[in-house]
Amino acid sequence: MGTAYTPGLTISRNVRIRKTRRLPLKGETLVAVGDIVTPETVVARAELPGPMQTVRVAETLGLEPSEVLAILRVKVGDRIERGQVLAESRSLFGLIHTECRAPISGTVELISERSGHVGIRQFPTPVEVTAYISGVVAEVIPSEGVIVETNGAFIQGIFGVGGERTGEILIAESDPEKPLIVSEIQADLSGKILVGGSSVDAENLARAAEGGAVGVVVGGIIDTELIEFVGHDIGVAITGQEDIPLTLILTEGFGQIMMARRTYGLLTELAGKKASINGATQIRAGVIRPEVVVPLESQIMANGKTAGQTLEIGSQIRIIREPYFGALGKVVALPTNPTTISSGSVTRVLETELEDGRRVSVPRANVEIIQD
């Protein structure tokens, strides 16, 4: 039996969730503040430059570098395909014909008269970032990404492997004290996130993946079973990049550990709903925990509105982020156009009059409405 860990994990039915979706390099954002997005929505895109390969044209054709320019059949900026003729030469009154062909597809980026070489840059690789969760674009980070916000259930685990996936929650084990046995599940597993009980082994993880499941959430797992499933030992760095067919989240720790009844009860309530999961875990500085996110459609915020709440002139609010964290105020203006704030993000703001008489501008995402 393993040992459970008890850090301050978030297990909540309804909490405001904000996810920063950022490109690994500069690109373009494809959505605007206020847009409603789904997990599959591409919110930002960039192109990762391909590597450049040097083709030694002069050496290949047995020419002097200064002779290459006259026989080249391409120029800088041309898009070429693998096998395309870059240059050709004829000798002995045209009887001997030699060619130099492109070894890769790409774009001609360099032609050197000094060396007789041609540099071909492989076509860029598109890099796209999706919203990951259903919600509303709360902020736009120019050329980098966006912040997506939603209200919903949020469950953190102790440890996980596997990256971001979405699927429908299926309660696969009715007793949180029992291990997950995939062969006992009668339902279709395709696209499902299986919620088990105390543990799961490598064999049942493999069966879940074969059935089309995208995720498994259980109390724990024996470390040797995890290694067998992943195919290698798990290091101390961040997880989430493993090449595995589904995402695994442990809610309690390593070993055969009953899933906490509070966690199991909440997941049971969410059965049949679409969830976003991520097994990424980092134990050291900058702790990252695996998570299950279930946005509540009736609570998704759009243009400053939530279910049962409307942000309008006169609304009483509380500011929930610095530099005015905890301050109470009254909305006095709701500018229509998005504004660039001090962080460089573009977002919708409001003007509020604080209790001490100050009038300040804050992002709408940084406030909550105080119900009468």
C-alpha positions in Angstrom: 0.0 0.0 0.0 1.5 3.4 -0.9 1.6 6.6 1.0 -0.9 9.4 0.2 0.3 13.0 -0.1 -1.8 15.8 1.3 -0.7 19.2 -0.2 -3.2 22.0 -0.7 -4.8 20.7 -3.9 -7.8 22.5 -5.4 -11.0 20.4 -5.6 -13.8 22.7 -6.5 -17.2 22.5 -8.1 -17.2 26.0 -9.4 -14.2 28.3 -9.6 -13.0 30.9 -12.0 -10.3 29.3 -14.2 -7.8 31.3 -16.3 -5.4 29.6 -18.7 -2.6 31.3 -20.5 -2.2 29.9 -24.0 1.2 31.1 -25.3 3.2 30.3 -28.5 6.8 29.1 -28.1 7.9 31.9 -30.5 6.4 35.1 -31.9 3.5 34.7 -34.2 -0.1 35.9 -34.5 -3.2 35.7 -32.4 -6.4 34.6 -34.2 -9.1 35.6 -31.7 -10.2 38.7 -30.0 -11.2 39.7 -26.5 -14.7 38.4 -25.8 -14.7 35.6 -28.3 -16.2 32.3 -27.1 -13.8 29.4 -27.7 -13.9 25.6 -27.5 -10.9 23.3 -26.6 -10.3 22.8 -30.3 -10.3 26.5 -31.2 -6.9 27.6 -32.6 -6.2 30.8 -30.8 -2.6 31.5 -32.0 -0.3 30.4 -34.8 3.3 30.7 -35.7 5.8 29.2 -38.1 8.9 27.5 -36.8 11.7 28.1 -39.4 13.1 24.9 -40.9 16.8 24.1 -40.9 19.0 25.2 -43.8 21.0 22.7 -45.8 24.0 23.7 -47.9 24.3 22.2 -51.4 27.9 22.2 -52.8 27.0 22.9 -56.4 30.5 23.8 -57.6 32.0 20.6 -56.1 29.2 18.4 -57.4 29.6 19.7 -61.0 33.4 19.9 -60.8 33.4 23.7 -61.5 35.0 26.7 -60.1 32.8 28.8 -57.8 32.8 31.7 -60.2 31.3 29.5 -62.9 28.2 28.4 -60.9 26.1 31.6 -61.3 25.9 31.3 -65.0 24.4 27.8 -64.9 22.1 28.1 -61.9 18.4 27.5 -62.7 17.1 29.0 -59.4 17.4 32.3 -57.6 17.1 33.5 -54.0 13.5 33.3 -52.8 12.4 30.4 -55.2 10.4 27.6 -53.6 11.7 24.3 -54.9 10.9 20.6 -54.5 13.2 17.7 -53.7 14.9 16.4 -56.9 14.5 19.7 -58.7 17.5 20.7 -60.9 19.4 23.5 -59.3 22.1 23.8 -61.9 23.4 21.8 -65.0 26.5 21.9 -67.1 27.5 20.6 -70.4 31.0 19.9 -71.7 32.7 18.3 -74.8 30.4 20.1 -77.2 27.4 19.1 -75.1 28.1 15.4 -75.1 28.6 15.3 -71.3 25.7 16.6 -69.3 25.8 16.8 -65.5 23.1 18.1 -63.0 22.9 19.1 -59.4 19.6 18.4 -57.8 18.0 19.7 -54.6 18.2 17.1 -51.8 15.3 18.6 -49.9 12.2 20.7 -50.6 12.3 24.3 -49.3 13.2 27.9 -50.3 16.4 29.1 -51.8 17.8 31.4 -49.1 21.5 31.8 -50.1 23.6 31.7 -53.2 27.3 32.2 -52.6 29.4 33.4 -55.6 32.6 32.9 -53.5 32.0 29.3 -52.6 29.6 28.1 -55.3 27.2 26.9 -52.7 23.4 27.1 -52.5 21.6 27.3 -49.2 18.1 25.8 -49.0 15.8 26.4 -46.0 13.3 23.7 -45.4 9.7 24.8 -45.3 8.6 26.1 -41.9 6.6 23.9 -39.5 3.3 25.4 -38.4 2.9 25.7 -34.7 -0.6 26.2 -33.4 -2.0 26.7 -29.9 -5.5 25.7 -29.0 -7.8 27.1 -26.3 -7.6 23.8 -24.4 -10.8 24.7 -22.4 -14.2 26.1 -23.4 -14.5 29.7 -22.3 -14.1 33.3 -23.3 -10.9 35.1 -24.4 -10.3 37.5 -21.5 -7.0 39.0 -22.7 -4.9 39.0 -25.9 -1.1 38.9 -25.5 0.1 40.5 -28.8 2.1 38.2 -31.1 2.2 35.6 -28.3 -1.2 34.2 -27.3 -4.2 34.7 -25.2 -5.7 34.1 -21.8 -8.9 32.0 -21.8 -11.2 32.3 -18.8 -14.2 30.2 -17.7 -16.1 29.1 -14.7 -16.3 25.4 -13.9 -15.2 22.4 -11.8 -11.4 22.2 -11.2 -9.7 19.1 -9.8 -5.9 18.9 -9.2 -4.1 15.6 -8.9 -0.8 14.6 -7.3 1.0 13.3 -10.3 0.3 12.7 -14.0 1.8 11.7 -17.3 0.6 12.6 -20.8 -0.4 15.9 -22.3 -3.5 17.9 -23.0 -6.6 16.0 -24.1 -10.4 16.4 -24.0 -13.0 13.8 -23.6 -16.2 12.8 -21.8 -16.0 11.7 -18.2 -17.1 8.1 -17.6 -17.3 6.6 -14.1 -15.6 3.2 -14.8 -15.5 1.9 -11.2 -18.4 2.4 -8.8 -16.3 1.9 -5.7 -13.4 4.3 -5.0 -11.6 1.6 -3.0 -11.4 -0.9 -5.9 -8.8 -0.9 -8.7 -9.9 -0.1 -12.3 -10.6 -3.3 -14.4 -11.2 -2.3 -18.0 -12.7 -5.6 -19.0 -15.6 -5.0 -16.6 -16.6 -1.8 -18.3 -19.7 -2.3 -20.5 -19.7 1.2 -22.1 -17.9 2.3 -25.3 -14.5 3.7 -24.2 -13.8 5.8 -27.3 -13.2 9.5 -26.4 -13.8 8.8 -22.7 -11.9 9.8 -19.6 -12.2 6.8 -17.3 -12.6 7.5 -13.6 -11.5 4.5 -11.5 -10.9 3.8 -7.9 -7.8 3.0 -5.9 -5.4 2.1 -8.7 -4.7 0.9 -12.2 -2.0 -1.3 -13.7 -0.1 -1.2 -17.0 -2.2 -4.0 -18.6 -5.5 -2.1 -17.9 -4.0 1.2 -19.1 -3.1 -0.5 -22.3 -6.6 -2.0 -22.7 -8.1 1.5 -22.0 -5.9 3.0 -24.8 -6.8 0.1 -27.2 -10.5 0.9 -26.5 -10.0 4.5 -27.5 -10.0 6.1 -24.0 -8.1 9.5 -23.9 -7.5 9.6 -20.1 -7.6 7.7 -16.9 -8.1 9.2 -13.4 -7.4 7.0 -10.4 -6.2 7.2 -6.8 -2.7 5.8 -7.4 -0.4 3.4 -9.3 2.5 1.1 -8.4 5.6 2.8 -9.7 6.8 -0.3 -11.6 3.4 -0.4 -13.4 3.8 3.2 -14.5 7.3 2.5 -15.8 6.0 -0.5 -17.8 3.2 1.6 -19.4 5.3 4.7 -20.2 8.3 2.5 -21.4 10.9 4.3 -19.3 11.6 5.6 -15.8 10.1 8.9 -14.9 12.7 11.6 -14.0 12.3 14.6 -11.7 11.8 17.2 -14.3 8.4 18.1 -15.7 6.1 15.4 -17.2 3.5 15.8 -19.8 5.6 15.2 -23.0 5.5 11.4 -22.9 4.7 9.6 -26.1 1.7 7.6 -24.7 -1.8 7.1 -26.1 -3.7 8.5 -23.1 -3.2 10.9 -20.1 -3.0 9.4 -16.6 -3.8 11.4 -13.5 -3.2 10.2 -9.9 -5.3 12.0 -7.4 -3.6 10.6 -4.2 -0.1 9.3 -4.9 1.9 6.2 -5.6 0.6 2.8 -4.5 -2.9 1.4 -4.3 -4.7 4.3 -2.6 -8.5 4.8 -2.4 -9.5 8.0 -4.3 -10.6 10.6 -1.8 -14.4 10.4 -1.5 -14.7 14.2 -2.0 -12.8 13.9 -5.3 -14.7 10.8 -6.4 -18.0 12.3 -5.5 -17.3 15.5 -7.6 -16.2 13.4 -10.6 -19.3 11.3 -10.3 -21.4 14.5 -10.4 -19.6 15.4 -13.6 -20.2 12.1 -15.4 -21.1 12.6 -19.0 -19.7 16.1 -19.2 -16.8 17.1 -21.5 -13.6 17.7 -19.7 -10.1 19.0 -20.5 -7.2 17.1 -18.8 -3.5 17.6 -18.6 -1.0 15.2 -16.9 1.8 17.7 -16.8 3.5 17.7 -13.4 6.4 19.5 -11.9 7.3 18.8 -8.3 10.1 21.3 -7.7 10.1 25.1 -8.0 7.2 26.4 -10.0 5.0 23.5 -9.0 2.6 22.3 -11.7 -0.1 19.8 -10.9 -2.1 17.6 -13.3 -5.7 18.7 -13.7 -9.2 18.0 -14.8 -11.2 21.0 -15.9 -14.9 20.9 -16.6 -16.3 24.2 -17.8 -19.9 24.8 -16.9 -21.7 26.1 -20.0 -24.2 28.1 -18.0 -21.3 29.9 -16.3 -19.1 30.7 -19.3 -18.4 34.5 -19.3 -18.8 36.5 -22.4 -18.4 40.3 -22.6 -18.4 40.7 -18.9 -21.5 38.5 -18.3 -22.0 35.4 -16.2 -25.1 33.3 -15.5 -27.3 35.3 -13.2 -24.9 38.3 -13.2 -24.5 41.3 -15.5 -21.7 43.7 -15.3 -23.1 47.2 -15.8 -22.9 50.8 -14.6 -23.6 50.8 -10.9 -22.6 47.2 -10.3 -20.9 46.6 -6.9 -17.7 44.8 -7.4 -14.6 43.4 -5.6 -11.2 43.5 -7.2 -9.5 40.1 -7.0 -6.0 40.9 -8.3 -3.2 43.3 -7.5 -2.5 46.2 -7.2 -6.0 46.7 -5.8 -6.6 43.2 -4.5 -9.6 43.1 -2.1 -10.8 46.6 -2.8 -14.5 47.2 -3.2 -16.0 49.7 -5.6 -18.8 50.6 -8.0 -18.6 50.4 -11.8 -18.7 53.9 -13.3 -17.8 53.2 -16.9 -17.5 50.3 -19.3 -15.3 51.3 -22.3 -16.2 49.3 -25.4 -12.9 49.0 -27.1 -10.1 46.7 -25.7 -7.3 48.5 -24.0 -3.5 47.8 -23.7 -2.7 47.4 -20.0 0.7 47.7 -18.3 1.6 44.1 -18.9 1.3 44.7 -22.7 -1.9 42.5 -22.9 -4.9 43.8 -24.8 -8.1 43.3 -22.8 -11.5 44.9 -21.9 -11.4 47.1 -18.9 -13.8 48.9 -16.6 -13.6 52.1 -14.5 -14.6 51.8 -10.9 -14.9 54.2 -8.0 -13.3 52.7 -4.9 -14.7 53.2 -1.4 -12.0 55.7 -0.7 -13.1 57.8 -3.7 -10.3 56.9 -6.1 -11.3 56.2 -9.7 -9.2 53.4 -11.3 -9.2 51.3 -14.4 -8.9 47.5 -14.1 -9.3 44.6 -16.5 -12.9 43.2 -16.3 -11.4 39.7 -15.7 -9.9 41.0 -12.4 -13.2 41.7 -10.7 -16.1 39.8 -9.3 -19.7 41.0 -9.0 -21.0 41.3 -5.4 -24.5 39.9 -5.3 -27.1 41.9 -3.5 
